[in-house]
Amino acid sequence: MPLSTVIVAGAGPTGLALACGLRATGVPVRVVDKAKGPAATSRALGLQPRGAEVLDRLGALADLPEGSVHIRQVLTHVNGEPMARLNVGQRTKLVTRPGLIISQAEVEARLRHRLRDLGVEVEWGRELLAADQSIGGVTVQIDDEAIDAGWLVGCDGAHSGVRKAAGIGFPGVAVIERFLLADVRVPLSLPQGAVSVWLRGDQMLGAFPMPGADVWRLMAPAPTGTAADLGGEEVLALLVDLLHDHARLPSVDVQEALWTSTFRIHRRLASTYRKGRVLLAGDAAHVHSPFGGQGMNTGLGDAENLAWKLSLVAAGQSGEGLLDSYEAERRPIAEEVLESTSAMTRMVVGGTPMARLIRDHVFVPLMNRPVVQRMIWEKSSQLKVSYRKSPLAGRSVRSWAVPGPHAGDRVPDLKCERADGSPTRLHAELGAHWALLTPADGDCATVTRRHLGTGGRVTVLKASASNGRDVMLVRPDAHLAWRGTSAASLDHWLTQALGRT
Ligand SMILES: Cc1cc2nc3c(=O)[nH]c(=O)nc-3n(C[C@H](O)[C@H](O)[C@H](O)COP(=O)(O)OP(=O)(O)OC[C@H]3O[C@@H](n4cnc5c(N)ncnc54)[C@H](O)[C@@H]3O)c2cc1C
């Protein structure tokens, strides 16, 4: 096997997205998963605008928006009374896609389909048991086969064997001991396109509309005093009781239980994302509360960030130092997600009488304010993610007074023209490629092609909206790499970023 090969352990959303990103640039990839086959049930439900954008750039979004519930509101009730109508999903200058509720299983299916088009099939029933690094590669033990590869990426979830094999710590704490979940087919006279939440004292219940006729997800913390070992029927019975009590519905006639589960909420972060030729992404690197629907989306963001860097390194077009920017950019994002989702969980669950008082009389009423709604929606969309503090951004010298994106910021989906004058959009040209937005195909284009190769890694575009005289180099993940006017300065940035000194 060529030593540029990347082994991806885990065919969840993170591993599949990473493999698509690597394959799209021609990197040899193998994806192994210890499960016998794809999961039919869903953990994640919320596909945030950033997650949808990543899937789109990877060519895997397909018909997901059409098959999703477009979420418009979160309706919060306190002691049975409607208290807040939080509008989400609205179009803002930053966010132009809706928030989608769609099964994680459907997201994975679209990614597998895309990966198949790129020539890779997931190897199911193949468990990674050990990994040993040498100077030029890594030997991976998968069942009884030892495979020599260039790189190993652990996308193998919260209990990651890759993380353990690499000796990477995963410190953290349990946030909530037990949560109950049931995906059920049940006709409910609740508003469609809205998540309904009921709060009363230390109890909470959420009902999420899912795609399909009368399909809902019910979720609640296990009431105090519930037995430790709960079977599926008991979980369902408890959730239906809570629904009766809180929503005061005349009848709850469950026609089918599609999935029931109990889970613990942990908050943990890997002490490093890389040890030599072994890297971590997704739940293998960070786990947190599902409140706010950020986990799968953060994993997709990790995958996109890592894919273009590892592809340049594996192809020998960049030094390994570029990979350090993966942790520098993505670990702070995970830290922030851990912080905000834990705070939200504490706020909603209300652990003490004082916390519940503040929740019911301060936080919940605040959710009716348009300015708060916009803030919550834009933050949860993940489109505000910026890498301004990245070592890559630090190398682009540019005045903070300049309007428009700064190095590290996400560049919006601008209207552009290709070299032949045909119209396109910036994001449609990214994914496998970099984009150089330039008024004319001059010295900056020559420099970029020299560094990134003439083999199609960079597309030269003309932006319809003016950036003044500035040329912008946009990374495959839609973040601004460099902005300026001097080809010598661009040459310097690329030399430094790709470790070619
Ligand atoms: C109830 C619930 C609701 C959630 N809701 C949301 C939401 O609305 N939005 C959101 O963004 N996130 C949500 N999440 C989080 C989301 O499900 C996870 O963040 C996401 O699944 C992480 O994807 P992953 O690919 O990193 O890992 P996983 O999906 O866990 O995939 C890991 C894969 O690795 C395989 N594997 C494990 N060990 C090995 C091994 N040794 N060798 C080979 N393969 C291995 C496993 O079989 C699995 O297929 C929710 C989570 C829960 C529990």
The ligand as a MOL file (V3000), in Angstrom:
LIG
                    3D

  0  0  0     0  0            999 V3000
M  V30 BEGIN CTAB
M  V30 COUNTS 53 58 0 0 0
M  V30 BEGIN ATOM
M  V30 1 C -29.1770 11.8250 21.4190 0
M  V30 2 C -28.1830 12.5470 20.5970 0
M  V30 3 C -28.6070 13.5880 19.8130 0
M  V30 4 C -27.6860 14.2980 19.0460 0
M  V30 5 N -28.1280 15.3260 18.2850 0
M  V30 6 C -27.2650 16.0220 17.5310 0
M  V30 7 C -27.7200 17.0600 16.6520 0
M  V30 8 O -28.9050 17.3600 16.5810 0
M  V30 9 N -26.8030 17.7100 15.8800 0
M  V30 10 C -25.4760 17.3800 15.9390 0
M  V30 11 O -24.6840 18.0300 15.2190 0
M  V30 12 N -25.0080 16.3870 16.7420 0
M  V30 13 C -25.8640 15.6920 17.5330 0
M  V30 14 N -25.4260 14.6550 18.2900 0
M  V30 15 C -24.0050 14.2810 18.2520 0
M  V30 16 C -23.6670 13.4270 17.0240 0
M  V30 17 O -24.4740 12.2820 16.9680 0
M  V30 18 C -22.1940 13.0320 17.0850 0
M  V30 19 O -21.4320 14.1910 17.3380 0
M  V30 20 C -21.7530 12.3980 15.7500 0
M  V30 21 O -22.3090 11.1220 15.5880 0
M  V30 22 C -20.2250 12.2590 15.7310 0
M  V30 23 O -19.8520 11.6960 14.5120 0
M  V30 24 P -18.4730 10.9120 14.3840 0
M  V30 25 O -18.4190 10.4710 12.9720 0
M  V30 26 O -17.3940 11.7490 14.9180 0
M  V30 27 O -18.6010 9.6540 15.3630 0
M  V30 28 P -19.6600 8.4750 15.3690 0
M  V30 29 O -20.9270 8.8910 14.7070 0
M  V30 30 O -19.7380 7.9960 16.7730 0
M  V30 31 O -19.0080 7.3540 14.4560 0
M  V30 32 C -17.9120 6.5760 14.9040 0
M  V30 33 C -17.8290 5.3100 14.0580 0
M  V30 34 O -16.6210 4.6400 14.4100 0
M  V30 35 C -16.8510 3.2450 14.4710 0
M  V30 36 N -15.8170 2.6740 15.3630 0
M  V30 37 C -15.7020 2.8030 16.6940 0
M  V30 38 N -14.5950 2.1670 17.1460 0
M  V30 39 C -13.9910 1.6230 16.0520 0
M  V30 40 C -12.8080 0.8470 15.8660 0
M  V30 41 N -11.9990 0.5120 16.8860 0
M  V30 42 N -12.4930 0.4390 14.6020 0
M  V30 43 C -13.2860 0.7810 13.5450 0
M  V30 44 N -14.4270 1.5150 13.6880 0
M  V30 45 C -14.7610 1.9330 14.9140 0
M  V30 46 C -18.2650 3.1380 15.0020 0
M  V30 47 O -18.8520 1.8900 14.6550 0
M  V30 48 C -18.9500 4.3280 14.3200 0
M  V30 49 O -19.5520 3.9610 13.0910 0
M  V30 50 C -26.3120 13.9370 19.0840 0
M  V30 51 C -25.8890 12.8770 19.8780 0
M  V30 52 C -26.8070 12.1810 20.6350 0
M  V30 53 C -26.3370 11.0480 21.5050 0
M  V30 END ATOM
M  V30 BEGIN BOND
M  V30 1 1 1 2
M  V30 2 1 2 3
M  V30 3 2 2 52
M  V30 4 2 3 4
M  V30 5 1 4 5
M  V30 6 1 4 50
M  V30 7 2 5 6
M  V30 8 1 6 7
M  V30 9 1 6 13
M  V30 10 2 7 8
M  V30 11 1 7 9
M  V30 12 1 9 10
M  V30 13 2 10 11
M  V30 14 1 10 12
M  V30 15 2 12 13
M  V30 16 1 13 14
M  V30 17 1 14 15
M  V30 18 1 14 50
M  V30 19 1 15 16
M  V30 20 1 16 17
M  V30 21 1 16 18
M  V30 22 1 18 19
M  V30 23 1 18 20
M  V30 24 1 20 21
M  V30 25 1 20 22
M  V30 26 1 22 23
M  V30 27 1 23 24
M  V30 28 2 24 25
M  V30 29 1 24 26
M  V30 30 1 24 27
M  V30 31 1 27 28
M  V30 32 2 28 29
M  V30 33 1 28 30
M  V30 34 1 28 31
M  V30 35 1 31 32
M  V30 36 1 32 33
M  V30 37 1 33 34
M  V30 38 1 33 48
M  V30 39 1 34 35
M  V30 40 1 35 36
M  V30 41 1 35 46
M  V30 42 1 36 37
M  V30 43 1 36 45
M  V30 44 2 37 38
M  V30 45 1 38 39
M  V30 46 1 39 40
M  V30 47 2 39 45
M  V30 48 1 40 41
M  V30 49 2 40 42
M  V30 50 1 42 43
M  V30 51 2 43 44
M  V30 52 1 44 45
M  V30 53 1 46 47
M  V30 54 1 46 48
M  V30 55 1 48 49
M  V30 56 2 50 51
M  V30 57 1 51 52
M  V30 58 1 52 53
M  V30 END BOND
M  V30 END CTAB
M  END
